[in-house]
Amino acid sequence: MASKSKVNTDDVLELLSPERRQEILVEAMGARVRSMLLHGRGATLGNLVEGLRKDPHWTMLQALPVGDVLGDNVIRPRARLTEDVLSRIVEVVKTSPGMRSEQIQAELDLPRPLVKAGLGKLRATKRVKTAGHRRSTTYRSA
């Protein structure tokens, strides 16, 4: 029977590029902070900061970019249904009639709820027309 040898984690990390080691560190420390946020929902902001400062890895946590910890969904401002967004949707529908909402969304790189709301408003104001039902609904300019 083969004996189990203990692998030194530092030796394994040395095999990685410095960039990859940094990515792993950011991911691990970010997960630690997200866990504290999740488990401390009833706490005050002061309690959270105090908990972070008492963490044994506080010096590493201090250097973490907030965007890496919280992710894009928290940092990115919420998209608004503006006339500019509606105009962009209409323009895509004009240039490529017969697209489904998912295709329009991919073309514009906008959040799904925003495109759905925009298409609903454009249908209500008769700026676009539809063909088909449910998943097969396609859009064309009115």
C-alpha positions, 0 to 999 in steps of 0.5 A: 500500500502506498503511503500518503505523503503530505503535500506542502501547499507553499510548494504547489503555489510556487508552481503557479505564476505570480498573477495566478497566485494573486487571483487565488488570493483575491478569490479566497479573501473575497470569499472570506469577506462575502461569507462575513457579509452573508452571516452578519446580515443582522449586524451593524456596519460597525460590527462588520468592520470590527469583525474584518479588523479582528480577522487574522488575515486583516493585512491581506483583506485591507489590500483587496479591491472592493469590486473583486470582493463584491463582484460586478452585480453589486458595483454596476449601477442599475440600468434605467429604461430611458428614451436612449435605451428604447431608441437603441432597441428600435434601431436593432429591430429596424436593422435586423427584423425578426429577432427574438428578445434574447437576440436583441438583448445579446446584440445590445448587451443589456440586462434581460429585464431592461430589454423585456421592459423596453420591448413591452413599452415599445409594443404598447406605444406601437413602435414595434410589432410582433409575430409569433407567440411566447418563445417564438415571438419576433420583433419588427419595426412598426 
